[in-house]
């Protein structure tokens, strides 16, 4: 996992997109090795992570649709348990910055809110699997797919 670990260690504060947590919580066979390495490093403070409250909402929709409030609660507790992760509330400042990002980079609203929250939380990098976010110039964008070959070669 050297590639993604090195990419995040080069940053003090790293924004984490919802997909990182979804892949981990659902044990996605393609990405779980990468997200495990990333989140294990977060858990021991190798870097500080930030995400937005939007992540919690996006994580619990599917379990709630399936009538699994217990799973939704577990997902929330899991994400909230990382000692080096800050969950940024969606407030007026985040909304304004998201609008500016959306205007400048033509982002979708959820992406703009997520990135804006992470930027306001001090992130200098953002880990995602959304290729469209490469257009951002406000922070380094780290795409999981770029590290798949590294993960399988190890």
C-alpha positions in Angstrom: 0.0 0.0 0.0 3.1 2.2 -0.2 1.7 4.5 -2.9 -1.4 5.7 -1.1 0.3 5.7 2.3 3.1 7.9 0.9 0.6 10.2 -0.8 -1.3 10.8 2.4 1.8 11.0 4.7 3.0 13.9 2.5 0.0 15.9 3.8 -0.8 17.1 7.3 -4.6 17.1 6.9 -6.4 14.9 4.3 -10.0 15.2 3.2 -11.8 11.9 2.9 -14.7 11.4 0.5 -17.7 9.3 1.5 -16.6 6.5 -0.9 -13.6 5.7 1.3 -15.8 4.8 4.2 -18.4 3.0 2.0 -15.7 0.8 0.5 -14.3 0.0 3.9 -17.6 -0.6 5.7 -19.0 -2.8 2.9 -15.6 -4.6 2.5 -15.5 -3.8 -1.3 -13.2 -6.5 -2.8 -11.6 -4.1 -5.2 -10.8 -1.2 -2.8 -10.8 -2.7 0.8 -7.0 -3.2 0.8 -6.4 0.5 0.0 -9.1 1.8 2.4 -7.8 -0.4 5.2 -4.3 0.9 4.7 -5.5 4.5 4.6 -7.9 4.2 7.6 -5.4 2.2 9.7 -3.0 5.1 9.2 -5.7 7.6 10.2 -6.5 5.5 13.3 -2.9 5.8 14.6 -2.5 9.5 13.7 -0.2 9.2 10.7 -2.2 12.0 9.3 -5.3 14.0 10.4 -8.5 13.4 8.4 -11.4 15.6 7.7 -14.8 14.9 6.1 -18.1 16.6 6.2 -21.4 15.7 7.9 -22.6 14.9 4.4 -20.5 11.7 4.7 -22.6 10.5 7.6 -25.8 11.2 5.7 -24.6 9.4 2.6 -23.4 6.4 4.6 -26.6 5.7 6.3 -29.1 6.1 3.4 -28.8 2.6 2.1 -29.1 0.8 5.5 -32.1 3.0 6.3 -33.7 2.2 2.9 -33.3 -1.5 3.8 -34.9 -0.9 7.2 -31.6 -1.5 9.0 -31.4 1.3 11.5 -29.0 -0.9 13.5 -26.5 -0.9 10.6 -26.9 2.8 10.1 -26.1 3.4 13.7 -23.1 1.1 13.5 -21.8 3.0 10.4 -22.1 6.3 12.2 -20.4 5.0 15.3 -17.6 3.5 13.2 -16.8 6.8 11.4 -17.2 8.8 14.5 -14.7 6.5 16.4 -11.6 7.6 14.5 -9.7 9.8 17.0 -7.8 11.7 14.2 -10.9 12.4 12.1 -12.8 15.7 12.3 -16.3 15.7 10.9 -17.1 19.3 9.7 -20.7 20.5 9.9 -22.3 22.0 6.9 -22.7 25.6 7.9 -23.0 28.9 6.2 -19.2 29.2 5.6 -19.1 25.7 4.0 -22.2 26.5 1.9 -20.6 29.8 0.6 -17.3 28.1 -0.2 -19.1 25.2 -1.9 -20.9 27.7 -4.1 -17.6 29.3 -5.1 -16.1 25.9 -5.9 -19.2 24.9 -7.8 -19.1 28.1 -9.8 -15.4 27.8 -10.5 -15.1 24.1 -11.3 -18.7 23.1 -12.2 -18.9 20.5 -9.4 -22.0 18.7 -8.4 -23.5 20.1 -5.2 -22.6 17.1 -2.9 -19.0 17.2 -4.2 -18.7 20.9 -3.7 -20.1 20.7 -0.1 -17.7 17.8 0.7 -14.6 19.5 -0.7 -15.5 22.9 0.8 -15.9 21.4 4.2 -12.5 19.6 3.9 -10.8 22.8 2.7 -12.2 24.8 5.6 -11.1 22.0 7.9 -7.5 22.6 6.6 -7.2 19.8 4.1 -4.4 20.1 1.6 -5.4 16.8 -0.2 -8.6 15.0 -0.8 -8.9 11.2 -1.2 -11.7 10.1 -3.5 -12.5 7.9 -6.4 -14.3 10.6 -8.4 -12.2 11.3 -11.5 -14.1 14.5 -12.1 -12.5 16.1 -9.0 -9.1 16.1 -10.7 -10.1 19.5 -12.1 -9.7 21.0 -8.6 -6.7 23.2 -8.1 -7.3 24.2 -4.4 -5.8 20.9 -3.1 -4.1 17.7 -4.2 -6.7 15.2 -5.4 -5.7 11.5 -4.6 -7.7 9.0 -6.7 -8.0 5.5 -5.3 -8.1 3.9 -8.8 -4.6 5.3 -9.4 -3.3 3.0 -6.6 -5.0 -0.2 -7.6 -2.0 -1.6 -9.4 0.3 -0.7 -6.6 -2.0 -2.5 -4.2 -2.1 -5.7 -6.3 1.6 -5.7 -6.9 2.5 -5.7 -3.2 
